[in-house]
Amino acid sequence: MAVRAGTRALVGRAELLEIAAVLGERGAGSELDDAVESAARALGFVRVERPPTFPKAGGSDELRSSTESTPPPPTHTPARPVEDLLFWQPYRFAWHDEDDAQQRVVAAEKEARAAAAADAAAVAALRAFARPTTPPLSPRSRLMPLLGRGLTAEIQGRELDIDALVRRWTRGEHVAKLPRMPLRRWPPLLVIVDRSHDLATLWDDMDGLLRLLEGQLGAKALTVWELEAGDGPEDVPLIDALLAGPAVLALTDLGWYWGSSRRRAWLRLGRQLRRAGQRIHALVPVPPSRWTEALTRVWSPLAWERPSGADPSPAEREVRESRLLDLAAQARRLEPGLLRALRLLLPRDEADVGTEVDAWLHGDLASRCPGATVVRADKAEARRARFAAEDTAMKAKVLEAIRRWHARRRPELLSMEMLALAERGAVVEEAERRRAERLLVSIQRRALDAAESGDPRARAEVGHWLDYVAQHAPALFDPASAAGQALQPAWAATHEPDDPPPNADPSLLALGRGTRPGRPEAAAVRQVGEELEIIWPQALVQGRRVPPGGLVGALWAGELWVYPNLRGRALSRPLPITSPARLPAPPTPGAVIELRSDRSSLVLRALTRPPWATAIGRDHRGLWAEVEVEGVALRLRWIPPGHFTMGSLPDEPGRDDDEVEHEVVLTRGFWLGETPVTQRLWEAVMGSNPSRFKDPQRPVERMSWEDAGRFVVELNRRIDADADGAAFRLPSEAEWEYACRAGTKAATYAGAIEIRGENNAPVLDAIAWYGGNSGVGYELAQAYDSSGWPEKQYEHSRAGTREVGEKQPNPWGLHDMLGNVWEWCADAWQADRTAGGASRSASRPTGSASKSPGVQTNPYIEGSKGDHRVRRGGCWFSHAGLVRAAYRSHVHPGDRSVDLGLRLARGQGLQGPEGQPPGGR
């Protein structure tokens, strides 16, 4: 079967082959042919007869002999069923004005300079605080008597024991030697200190105990043998210990945290010491519930921390250590003492010393360095998310513990900690948060100064610090925050251009590099198969081959780098777009990718057929979807978000005063009808047809703005909204002009307009029905007399509306955007769309205001009941000067005339302070 593409082609023949392969697994023979042909028709292909081919005489084209082997046909296994084909859909856009980033950074630096003296004083006050100490496992009042009972020996003192003497006399015993009061004396002591990194949280306790013992025994009576990291009990010099004959005290876990091999080693050492007649004890930071009988019998262990009385199961232990690690994950530098402080914030029956050591040994920690560690970056995010569920009191305690431990260290570390905690919902005082942000601004200035001076040492120092922040607090690089606006230029000044920070913002990075981007141009974003390709305009100018693919949208850029970001995770390197740049990662349903340049960002998601649509596809003009009501189909085109110039040039023929040029940014994409609403669709929804020019394929007319609203409400009742609330509505005026232009800048999407007469503009003939051609070949009985219309492009005497879709579409596949019928817009009329303020007939425009004057974001004039409403596009009897993309007109919302129709949009509602437009949500 041979096929040729019709107006409804999906992406290309490759997809049709994939369909054939899918169906080939389900049928054979004629059934397969019928199935393939049905699928082809549904996707816009039609059958054509291919003429028979005959072999040429001689040469390589002669028929091969029957004995010549032919290669087997290639096998093809489709990636997924046809109904699950994926399409990249651009649905969010942001515009970065050239001076916005510079203004934000300059304002932050000005604030930092103004508060420099106060911030320096605050940092000095923090450094004056005493260095925090690790809270002890047990106070001295418990620890020394506990050790004394196990280690001291009883001797006679000098004081007489009067009570004993009286008892002996009363019994008539002969007293040869006067009894004296007993005393307990500390013998010489050998202390084995286990300095394993696994017990680093206990090192401060060990050092504190050694100081206590030295004060009690004296330096000469105390011998200390330390097992360094990597040493084991077998490394204790037994000969020296046995010759000395002192009591032995081991500060260790006896392997109860380590494992069976370590326990066996301590058991062997204990038995050797026992056989030598030594008195031995172990002071263990292990809850008694974890002690084993053999080691307990040999070493007579003493619990370093007073037991809590609880005996948790292994599952309960995991829950305990996990919660402690959730607290610890809030610190971007975790010292052993800080872990102890955080553990003591929890109730004693929910966290003991075993919980602390379990957390220290947990695989979620990056290392067990005695100085400090941190929760691994790939594990910290989930733990920080769970911390958000903690109550406010616990968050405040964690904040204070971290502040106390880091106050005397580098001030930028404390700033990082405070900002990161604030980002996680901890209550950080506003003054402290602002001071932390200003400190990061000073780091930015140091980085820029180092880059300008060429000092490699200073540049490397700041660069290492930024690497640490990127690893442990990547959220601080958020370009929307004051911290990110300081850190991103600093990163650019200390790193290579192809080494981006987290959440890279190219407009901020350009400041750090000291570069001035060129004039922004729109790079084409195309879908090739299921991959994305970005093509810089210069690649087209230079005649480079561009692979076929469907246009997805546009990304405006001045610098030739684009930064892909997958669900908040930046790819390893930015992509240069001096030549076509391909993103190889295949999408999955719902996958999101953000493309960032120095002037804009475009967010795309991988889309399958939405539930409200009966079909979806992509052709050379872009993404489309179809919806069906009572058997009547309507095709919608996806209009990608973007930036454009609304209005007309001063020298455009036919221009009016209300067409002043101004920049507009539409941050959201939306669906728009490929044609105006037809009479067939209106009747399927409303059950009646108000039109004068009766024809199912002609646009519906003689319906008011209020009628259009009722039509949209009824249509939305029949077809569910999207999960994000998108539904059918009227387009805003800005959306209408943006879609009409479809990336073009001239008076029409076919080019500049030359008005040769009142009804004569040749450029309109191919794209629009207007006063100059609407009567050519007119066939309906209902008609208007057009014989007296002046200066017509073609002679005709009867005219009216024409069937939709007969004229050439614009670059985005929209037919009849100009001519045929005027199209209602949601906006109330405002003569000056550039003023940005209130008008006599409408409320002020809604939508976010741009930081740059003259740039409007999502403009929409909501208005009040009775306000005139905007209509756009011209109609079948309009003069040539009215049939332009920039021409604006308005009528009363109750007006019904033979030139007024509508075009459906589908997307998130145009919210305003006083209500919503028809069909808005």
Rosetta blueprint (number, residue, H / E / L):
1 M L
2 A E
3 V E
4 R E
5 A E
6 G L
7 T L
8 R L
9 A L
10 L L
11 V L
12 G L
13 R H
14 A H
15 E H
16 L H
17 L H
18 E H
19 I H
20 A H
21 A H
22 V H
23 L H
24 G H
25 E L
26 R L
27 G L
28 A L
29 G H
30 S H
31 E H
32 L H
33 D H
34 D H
35 A H
36 V H
37 E H
38 S H
39 A H
40 A H
41 R H
42 A H
43 L L
44 G L
45 F E
46 V E
47 R E
48 V E
49 E L
50 R L
51 P L
52 P L
53 T L
54 F L
55 P L
56 K L
57 A L
58 G L
59 G H
60 S H
61 D H
62 E L
63 L L
64 R L
65 S L
66 S L
67 T L
68 E L
69 S L
70 T L
71 P L
72 P L
73 P L
74 P L
75 T L
76 H L
77 T L
78 P L
79 A L
80 R L
81 P L
82 V H
83 E H
84 D H
85 L L
86 L L
87 F E
88 W E
89 Q E
90 P E
91 Y E
92 R E
93 F E
94 A E
95 W E
96 H L
97 D L
98 E L
99 D L
100 D H
101 A H
102 Q H
103 Q H
104 R H
105 V H
106 V H
107 A H
108 A H
109 E H
110 K H
111 E H
112 A H
113 R H
114 A H
115 A L
116 A H
117 A H
118 A H
119 D H
120 A H
121 A H
122 A H
123 V H
124 A H
125 A H
126 L H
127 R H
128 A L
129 F L
130 A L
131 R L
132 P L
133 T L
134 T L
135 P L
136 P L
137 L L
138 S L
139 P L
140 R H
141 S H
142 R H
143 L H
144 M H
145 P H
146 L H
147 L H
148 G H
149 R H
150 G H
151 L H
152 T L
153 A E
154 E E
155 I E
156 Q E
157 G E
158 R E
159 E E
160 L E
161 D L
162 I H
163 D H
164 A H
165 L H
166 V H
167 R H
168 R H
169 W H
170 T H
171 R L
172 G L
173 E L
174 H L
175 V L
176 A L
177 K L
178 L L
179 P L
180 R E
181 M E
182 P E
183 L E
184 R E
185 R E
186 W L
187 P L
188 P L
189 L E
190 L E
191 V E
192 I E
193 V E
194 D E
195 R L
196 S L
197 H H
198 D H
199 L H
200 A H
201 T H
202 L H
203 W H
204 D H
205 D H
206 M H
207 D H
208 G H
209 L H
210 L H
211 R H
212 L H
213 L H
214 E H
215 G H
216 Q H
217 L H
218 G L
219 A H
220 K H
221 A H
222 L E
223 T E
224 V E
225 W E
226 E E
227 L E
228 E L
229 A L
230 G L
231 D L
232 G L
233 P H
234 E H
235 D H
236 V L
237 P L
238 L H
239 I H
240 D H
241 A H
242 L H
243 L H
244 A H
245 G L
246 P L
247 A E
248 V E
249 L E
250 A E
251 L E
252 T L
253 D L
254 L L
255 G L
256 W L
257 Y L
258 W L
259 G L
260 S H
261 S H
262 R H
263 R H
264 R H
265 A H
266 W H
267 L H
268 R H
269 L H
270 G H
271 R H
272 Q H
273 L H
274 R H
275 R H
276 A L
277 G L
278 Q L
279 R L
280 I E
281 H E
282 A E
283 L E
284 V E
285 P L
286 V L
287 P L
288 P H
289 S H
290 R H
291 W L
292 T L
293 E H
294 A H
295 L H
296 T H
297 R H
298 V H
299 W H
300 S L
301 P E
302 L E
303 A E
304 W L
305 E L
306 R L
307 P L
308 S L
309 G L
310 A L
311 D L
312 P L
313 S L
314 P H
315 A H
316 E H
317 R H
318 E H
319 V H
320 R H
321 E H
322 S H
323 R H
324 L H
325 L H
326 D H
327 L H
328 A H
329 A L
330 Q L
331 A L
332 R L
333 R L
334 L E
335 E L
336 P H
337 G H
338 L H
339 L H
340 R H
341 A H
342 L H
343 R H
344 L L
345 L L
346 L L
347 P L
348 R L
349 D L
350 E L
351 A L
352 D L
353 V H
354 G H
355 T H
356 E H
357 V H
358 D H
359 A H
360 W H
361 L H
362 H L
363 G L
364 D L
365 L E
366 A L
367 S L
368 R L
369 C L
370 P L
371 G L
372 A L
373 T E
374 V L
375 V E
376 R L
377 A H
378 D H
379 K H
380 A H
381 E H
382 A H
383 R H
384 R H
385 A H
386 R H
387 F H
388 A L
389 A L
390 E L
391 D L
392 T H
393 A H
394 M H
395 K H
396 A H
397 K H
398 V H
399 L H
400 E H
401 A H
402 I H
403 R H
404 R H
405 W H
406 H H
407 A L
408 R L
409 R L
410 R L
411 P H
412 E H
413 L H
414 L H
415 S H
416 M H
417 E H
418 M H
419 L H
420 A H
421 L H
422 A H
423 E H
424 R L
425 G L
426 A L
427 V L
428 V L
429 E L
430 E H
431 A H
432 E H
433 R H
434 R H
435 R H
436 A H
437 E H
438 R H
439 L H
440 L H
441 V H
442 S H
443 I H
444 Q H
445 R H
446 R H
447 A H
448 L H
449 D H
450 A H
451 A H
452 E H
453 S H
454 G L
455 D L
456 P H
457 R H
458 A H
459 R H
460 A H
461 E H
462 V H
463 G H
464 H H
465 W H
466 L H
467 D H
468 Y H
469 V H
470 A H
471 Q H
472 H H
473 A L
474 P H
475 A H
476 L H
477 F H
478 D L
479 P L
480 A L
481 S L
482 A H
483 A H
484 G H
485 Q H
486 A H
487 L H
488 Q H
489 P H
490 A H
491 W H
492 A H
493 A H
494 T H
495 H L
496 E L
497 P L
498 D L
499 D L
500 P L
501 P L
502 P L
503 N L
504 A L
505 D L
506 P H
507 S H
508 L H
509 L H
510 A H
511 L H
512 G H
513 R H
514 G L
515 T L
516 R L
517 P L
518 G L
519 R L
520 P L
521 E E
522 A E
523 A E
524 A E
525 V E
526 R E
527 Q E
528 V E
529 G L
530 E L
531 E E
532 L E
533 E E
534 I E
535 I E
536 W L
537 P H
538 Q H
539 A H
540 L H
541 V H
542 Q L
543 G L
544 R L
545 R L
546 V L
547 P L
548 P L
549 G L
550 G E
551 L E
552 V E
553 G E
554 A E
555 L E
556 W E
557 A E
558 G L
559 E L
560 L L
561 W E
562 V E
563 Y E
564 P E
565 N E
566 L E
567 R L
568 G L
569 R E
570 A E
571 L L
572 S L
573 R L
574 P L
575 L E
576 P E
577 I L
578 T L
579 S L
580 P L
581 A E
582 R E
583 L E
584 P L
585 A L
586 P L
587 P L
588 T L
589 P L
590 G L
591 A L
592 V E
593 I E
594 E E
595 L E
596 R E
597 S L
598 D L
599 R L
600 S E
601 S E
602 L E
603 V E
604 L E
605 R E
606 A E
607 L E
608 T L
609 R L
610 P L
611 P L
612 W L
613 A L
614 T L
615 A E
616 I E
617 G E
618 R E
619 D E
620 H L
621 R L
622 G E
623 L E
624 W E
625 A E
626 E E
627 V E
628 E E
629 V E
630 E L
631 G L
632 V E
633 A E
634 L E
635 R E
636 L E
637 R E
638 W E
639 I E
640 P L
641 P L
642 G E
643 H E
644 F E
645 T E
646 M E
647 G L
648 S L
649 L L
650 P L
651 D L
652 E L
653 P L
654 G L
655 R L
656 D L
657 D L
658 D L
659 E L
660 V L
661 E L
662 H E
663 E E
664 V E
665 V E
666 L E
667 T L
668 R E
669 G L
670 F E
671 W E
672 L E
673 G E
674 E L
675 T L
676 P L
677 V L
678 T E
679 Q H
680 R H
681 L H
682 W H
683 E H
684 A H
685 V H
686 M H
687 G L
688 S L
689 N L
690 P L
691 S L
692 R L
693 F L
694 K L
695 D L
696 P L
697 Q L
698 R L
699 P E
700 V L
701 E L
702 R L
703 M L
704 S L
705 W H
706 E H
707 D H
708 A H
709 G H
710 R H
711 F H
712 V H
713 V H
714 E H
715 L H
716 N H
717 R H
718 R H
719 I L
720 D L
721 A L
722 D L
723 A L
724 D L
725 G L
726 A L
727 A E
728 F E
729 R E
730 L L
731 P L
732 S L
733 E H
734 A H
735 E H
736 W H
737 E H
738 Y H
739 A H
740 C H
741 R H
742 A L
743 G L
744 T L
745 K L
746 A L
747 A L
748 T E
749 Y L
750 A L
751 G E
752 A L
753 I L
754 E L
755 I L
756 R L
757 G E
758 E L
759 N E
760 N E
761 A L
762 P H
763 V H
764 L H
765 D L
766 A L
767 I L
768 A L
769 W L
770 Y L
771 G L
772 G L
773 N L
774 S L
775 G L
776 V L
777 G L
778 Y L
779 E L
780 L L
781 A L
782 Q L
783 A L
784 Y E
785 D E
786 S L
787 S L
788 G L
789 W L
790 P L
791 E L
792 K E
793 Q L
794 Y L
795 E L
796 H L
797 S L
798 R E
799 A E
800 G L
801 T L
802 R L
803 E L
804 V L
805 G L
806 E L
807 K L
808 Q L
809 P L
810 N L
811 P L
812 W L
813 G L
814 L L
815 H L
816 D L
817 M L
818 L L
819 G L
820 N L
821 V L
822 W E
823 E E
824 W E
825 C E
826 A E
827 D E
828 A E
829 W L
830 Q L
831 A L
832 D L
833 R L
834 T L
835 A L
836 G L
837 G L
838 A L
839 S E
840 R L
841 S L
842 A E
843 S L
844 R L
845 P E
846 T E
847 G L
848 S L
849 A E
850 S L
851 K L
852 S L
853 P L
854 G L
855 V E
856 Q E
857 T E
858 N L
859 P L
860 Y E
861 I E
862 E L
863 G L
864 S L
865 K L
866 G L
867 D L
868 H L
869 R E
870 V E
871 R E
872 R E
873 G L
874 G L
875 C L
876 W L
877 F L
878 S L
879 H L
880 A H
881 G H
882 L H
883 V L
884 R L
885 A L
886 A L
887 Y L
888 R L
889 S E
890 H E
891 V E
892 H L
893 P L
894 G L
895 D L
896 R L
897 S L
898 V L
899 D L
900 L E
901 G E
902 L L
903 R L
904 L L
905 A E
906 R E
907 G E
908 Q L
909 G L
910 L L
911 Q L
912 G E
913 P L
914 E L
915 G E
916 Q L
917 P L
918 P L
919 G L
920 G L
921 R L
